């Protein structure tokens, strides 16, 4: 039987403290108000929460340190939910899970826009003309299967667009050489995508979520002729859930980083999962919590002034996401090229070679078949902490 405990906090008390590892539970506010505080915030003002809101869900479900401090503005009464109680909780109260998941989806969209603005010094665009810009970027960079997919989406979304004639010409020219698949959604529950083909394009409409069965998937965005790579997802991970949950256009593109096989979850299947598969919903909650934690770390990365230090911190983030054991002298070879890493940091293409020159000159870095290798990951992790502390102090 599910047994939840009530916790009382006096005005001014800390419910959670940023950076602490007290993450075995989260809180549901029953009465009173709580303010969230963070060293690096994407909000324009402190966030205030009240009855029915949740505190500490991201650290609890992702099993990472607290990403913000929560302080009682008034006397507060809250229900404490342990991580191991979550599946049983949502089995008995589906609306709780859906509120958490939709809150996560909204927060991710806000953070995604903030990352784009801070990293690429620009804001996202919702214009269908973005399809043409994406297509041109990938054609210019010899990613023809991705380019033709974006040209197709432009032709579909902008039949009277200002670039319609050129898009038609390029689509016809590339079609005979293309390996792109699924220009239109199908009822297939399992889809296979060859390497470097697009699964969906930023700004594209659609309500399918995907679960990776085999291979890896890249999540990225093109802004002003530069590509920012948000993540490389692996077997068992979800993506595309934001469009399904919010019924809004895709906020980023997904493409096959290597040959991959995907399970497709549409809105009807998802609603059935919510009511019949609490363990699957618990897993989705954990996945979204991991994403928010990762995006929080990426926001911290944007504040590091030295580009070389940014690159090292981004490497540390990849290891932290893997739950790497940072034992002294531990080594690791990443499945990333130096230019993959530069894209993750959102560096302009014209500056990538310059920044990578300094990075590759560092004695801590070696290349193994053009993949980055670090001999002492514990030293990398400690350096990363130092770089972020310096950034928080404005240094």
FIZA-327927 format. One record per residue (C-alpha): x, y, z; residue in one letter. Coordinates in pm, whole numbers, plus 50000, padded with zeros to 5 digits. Example, Ala and Ser with C-alpha at 12.3 -4.5 7.8 and 13.67 -1.06 7.14 Angstrom:
512304955050780A 513674989450714S 
This chain:
500005000050000X 501265034749907X 502075054850221X 503135091050173X 504415113750449X 503625150250522X 506495174750586X 506225209350747X 508555238650673X 508655272150852X 508815304550656X 512395310250531X 513375273550554X 515165256350264X 513265226850118X 516175218849883X 519625234349831X 521225237849488X 524115213549441X 523155190349728X 522515153349669X 519355150749882X 517475137549581X 515735105949700X 512335123349708X 510335152149564X 507585173049723X 503985181249632X 502965214149794X 499725211549991X 499635246450141X 501845277250140X 504215292149883X 507745283149771X 510215303549566X 512865287449343X 516325303149329X 519235294549100X 522725307949034X 522125305948656X 518465310148567X 516535309948239X 513655328148406X 513285365948399X 512045365548760X 512075340949053X 509525313149012X 506905310449285X 505015277949342X 501855270649539X 499425242549628X 499415214249373X 502865223149235X 505925200549255X 509395207449394X 512555187049334X 511145163349071X 514025167448821X 516845158349066X 514755130449219X 513785113248893X 517165119148724X 519145110049039X 521375140749005X 522175168849249X 519615196249310X 519545221049019X 518025249749221X 517265260049577X 513665259749704X 512825283549992X 509555286050186X 507975320650135X 505355311750398X 504845282350629X 504565252250397X 502985217750421X 504085192850155X 503725156050068X 507045137850025X 507205111949744X 510215088849734X 511665078749398X 510715042349456X 507085052749521X 506575071249193X 505365041948980X 502765032549241X 501715068849281X 500965073848911X 499235040148891X 496735053349143X 496725089449020X 497365093448646X 496675131448646X 499705136248874X 501975119848617X 500475139448328X 500875172548512X 504525165048581X 505175154048223X 503435184348068X 505255207648308X 508535191448201X 507665195447832X 506915232547877X 510105238148077X 512165220447811X 510755242847539X 511645274147740X 515145260847809X 515615250647447X 514845286247333X 517185300347598X 520005277047492X 519585287347129X 519625324147219X 522645321747449X 524685298047235X 523965310546886X 523145346546987X 519765343246822X 516175333546886X 514295305146727X 512015311146431X 508595295146380X 508365305146013X 507985276445763X 510715294145563X 513075278245818X 512685245445628X 514465261245331X 517295274345551X 517745239845705X 517755223345361X 520365247545228X 522585242245532X 522645204545493X 523085205645115X 526005229645157X 527545205045406X 526985174845176X 524245159545393X 522025154045091X 519565129545247X 518825154645523X 518645183445275X 516055166845050X 513825158845348X 513855195545453X 513205206845092X 510175183745085X 508825198545410X 509285233345262X 507385224244946X 504585209845157X 504375238845406X 505055268045166X 503495261044824X 503605298544758X 506845305344944X 509465329744822X 511935301344759X 509455276544612X 510985274644262X 514515268744388X 513245242844639X 511495223844358X 514655224244147X 516855211844430X 514355184844534X 514205171144178X 518005172844141X 518635153744465X 515785128344447X 517545102244234X 520525101244474X 518505101944795X 518255074945062X 515805095645267X 512765077045401X 509325085045548X 508725119045388X 505175113745516X 504155095945840X 502865060345812X 501055036346042X 504215015446084X 504955009846453X 508585001946371X 510565023746130X 514135019946003X 516255050145911X 519655048545732X 522525068945872X 522275106645812X 518615106245712X 516155129445883X 513405116146111X 511705149646150X 512695185846086X 512485215746316X 509155234446270X 507545203246122X 504095194246254X 503535159346391X 502425141546704X 504585110046708X 507025101546984X 509855076946917X 511675050947125X 515085039946997X 515275002246949X 518645001746773X 521265027746677X 521675064346773X 519755096346697X 521075132146680X 518965161346805X 520015194646651X 518945228946524X 520165251646244X 520315289246310X 521935315046082X 523985289045898X 525265272046213X 524205238646358X 523845232946731X 523835196546836X 521855192347157X 522335155147213X 523095120847070X 520485096247200X 520995058747230X 519005026447253X 516065028347494X 515805066447492X 512715086647392X 512475117347170X 509765137646996X 507575137847306X 507255175847319X 505235177946997X 503005149647119X 502415165647460X 502065202047354X 500635198347002X 503175223546872X 505685221846583X 508975203746642X 511465225846825X 514515207846682X 515435182646415X 516065145546472X 518295125446237X 519915091246231X 523415095046376X 523905059146263X 521535033346113X 518645030846356X 515355013246424X 512615032446604X 509315023846773X 506595049546695X 504155060846966X 501235082046847X 498795101547062X 496295072947082X 498985048047185X 500375072747436X 497025077847608X 496695040247636X 500205037947782X 499385064148045X 496415044348174X 497855009048144X 501665011048168X 502745031348473X 506285017848448X 506585031748094X 505295065748211X 507715064748502X 510515058348252X 509355087548036X 509335110148344X 512885099348421X 513945105948060X 512465141148065X 514075148048404X 517435137448261X 516925160947965X 516105190648187X 519125183448408X 521315181148097X 519915213747951X 520545230748285X 524195219948263X 524355232047902X 523125266248015X 525945266848268X 528335257447988X 527315288147784X 528545310648069X 532125297548053X 534145324247875X 537125303947751X 536085282747447X 538625255547531X 537235253247883X 533755251147732X 534835221347524X 536255203247827X 533115210448031X 530915197147749X 532965164947749X 532475161848124X 528735166348076X 528655136947833X 530335115048095X 528025127148372X 525015117748157X 526545082748123X 526925079448503X 530625074848441X 532745063448735X 535205092048778X 537855071248953X 541385085948953X 543155077148630X 539975064948458X 540045069348078X 537415070547805X 537205073147426X 534105092147316X 531975084347013X 532465120746912X 534755138346669X 536205172346766X 533745189246529X 530815170546688X 531905185147021X 532235220246874X 528665217646741X 527455207447087X 528925239947218X 527225258846935X 530435274946809X 530125293646476X 531505272746192X 534115298846104X 535535297446461X 535455259846519X 538905252646377X 540485280246589X 538875268446913X 539605231946840X 543275239746771X 543705250947133X 541655221447260X 543615195147065X 546935210847169X 546095202847533X 548045172747662X 544865158247816X 543375151747470X 544225124447220X 542495113646900X 541775076946834X 540535072546476X 539415109046488X 537395102646808X 538225121947128X 540015102347402X 540725114547756X 543335096647968X 542225109848310X 538485116248330X 538615123648703X 540895153148633X 538535163848352X 535545162948590X 537305183548858X 538445208948598X 534865211748475X 533615219848825X 536295246748856X 535425262548518X 531725264948610X 532475279748952X 534645306148787X 531855313648541X 529315317348823X 531635343148979X 531855361748648X 535475352248585X 
